Amino acid sequence: MCTLSNHQEICSMGEAQVAVIMIPFPAQGHLNQLLQLSCLISSYGLPVYYVGSAIHIQQAKVRVNGLNPLAMAKIQFHDIPIPPFASPPPDPNSQNKFPAQLQPAWEATPNQREPFGAYLEEMSHKFKRVVIIHDPMMSAVVQDVGSIHNAESYIYNCVPAFSQVSFFWEKMGKPFPIEFSKELPSLEGCLPEEFHTFVALQYEPSLYRAGDIYNTCRLIEATYLNLLEREEIAGNRKCWAIGPILSAVLSSSANKPENKHKCLEWLDKQEPKSVIYISFGTTTSLSDEQIKEIALGLEQSKVKFIWVLRDADKGNIFDGQDRRAELPEGFEERTEGMGLVVRDWAPQPQILAHPSTSGFMSQCGWNSCLESITKGVPIAAWPMHSDQPRNMVLITEELKMGLVVREWAQRLELVKASTIENVVKRLMASEEGKEIRTRAEERAATVRQATQPGGASRLELDSFIAHITR
């Protein structure tokens, strides 16, 4: 394992000899994690190349969410063309909340295999070793790594170890080796058939990887990481748990007056620990009917709120206008001073880090969960698709730092205003909420320490850098 004392040695030897290429999956929660990791790895003095289509590179750049501009300046971006793809709007009235509108963009990605192979060949002549870090969903694109003698690839996993290992175990048809206080949510309704087909294309190419990286922390997920490291899953591959990576690459420049988002200015005027933040990420669109119930529930709770109300992303986020969701008549006037509705891109890490923020109603995407865990903000969990139902169990049952808004089994039902009001009050203004908040703050201290020099996650990152520059 590399220690911090030979960090400089890694930097000097790595610069000329090892290049790192990042291949993200074109969905926001994946694009940003690999951009964050790019900044982190480049801090070791290694050249990092972030590779994707021009549209998705631009998407990653315009939504940097507080990354250090100096770290960003070191990243080299390389455009690999993608065939034209349909970019339909999301359907807010669909009962299945999976972002099916992104499927055409995803299905275009295997066409990047050939141009990426040519780029990899070119890079292999410039460097002693080329290290590819890719999303599992981009395994088909990087599969020619095996034909390049001085290249090796690693999968970067954007979901928690808990959810990942539960999927593996079900796929193997084995009973899960750990007992839970309640049954795990069914996988039914999490992913549509078209996406399962796309995932199946990645399986064989994924076997060429040399190891696995996880954006999680061994101090909170050791049990599940140990299971993922078992031979029947990992084979003889190495695993590194290096997260949460975002806390290590955030910049303070986002809070300078000239860069400050209006919602942060609004938060500055609120009392400490008085505001709940509501956001369902970049892949969820809610029906007008559900939006109305949330609005009424928030209004009746009398709890201060910031609500990010935007539609889910399209495959090309720069492609035309998005739907502007309707709020109940007079809602914003009636809640003026008590709440703020944000309809553009919001700086979520800074909102969660703000001293006035004390709760987060979330779909439980892993990015949002990690940002919440790092900042010690408890979650009102409302999963919508994919790994989110299992992530909810990790947050509410295992880490005990959240409440359930709606169980996965009731996913087709409208969540009423009275439920929203009840959950918000329990989280923000009850003894139960206070206990959950205390646990969340304890988790935050543990996890933040792990990413500091000498901490568990930092040592694993040092170990990974030592491995690829060996």
KARA-V576261 format. One line per field, one symbol per residue. phi: phi as a letter, one per 40 degrees, with the letter a starting at -180 (. if undefined). psi: psi as a letter, one per 40 degrees, with the letter a starting at -180 (. if undefined). burial: # if it has 24 or more other ideal C-beta (glycine too) atoms within 12 Angstrom, else .. A space follows every 50 residues. Layout:
BEGIN
phi = ???
psi = ???
burial = ???
END
This chain:
BEGIN
phi = .cbccbdccddcccdcbbbbbbbcccadcbdccccccdccccccgccbbb bacdccccdcccbcfgccdccccccbbbcbcbcdbcbcccbccccccdcc ccddcccccdccdcccdcccdcccccbcabbbbbcdcbdcccccdccbcb babbcbccbcddcccccdccccgbcccbcbcbccdcccgcbcdccdcccc ccccdcccccabbbcabccbbddccdccccdcbcgbccbbbbccccccbc bcccccdcbccdcccccdcccdfbbbbbabgcbbbbcdccdcccdccccc cgccabbcbaccccdbcccgcbcbccbddgdcccbdgcabbbbbcbcddc cccccccbaacbcgccdcdcccdccgbcbccbcbafccccddcdcccccf babccaccccccccccdccddcccccccaacdccccccccccddcccccc ccdgcdcccccdccccccbc
psi = hhiddfdddddddddedhihhhgihgidedddddddddddddeeeihhhh haiddddddddefefeihdddddehhhhhhihiiiigiiiheehdhehgd eeddddeeddeeddddddddddddedidihhhhiideedddeeeddehdf iiihhhheiidddddddddddefiihehhidiiiiiehedhidddddddd dedddeeeieihhhgihdeefdddddddeidedebfiiihheihdddeei ieddeiddehidddddddeiiifehhhhhfaeehhiiddddddddddddd dehiihhhgiiiiidheegaiiihihiiheddddehddihhheahigddd ddehdeheihhiefidddddddddefhihhhgidibedddddddddddef fiihdhiddfdeihhiddddddddddddfidddddddddddddddddddd eiheiddddddddddddee.
burial = .#....#..##..#...################################# ###.###.###.######..##.##.##.###..#.#.##.#.#.##### ##########.##.###.##..##..#.#################..#.. ###################..............##...####..#..##. ##..##.##################.###...##..############## #..#......#.##.##..#..###############..########### #.###############....#..#.##..#...#..#####..###### ####.############################################# ########..#..##.#.##########....#..##.###.##.###.# #...###############.
END
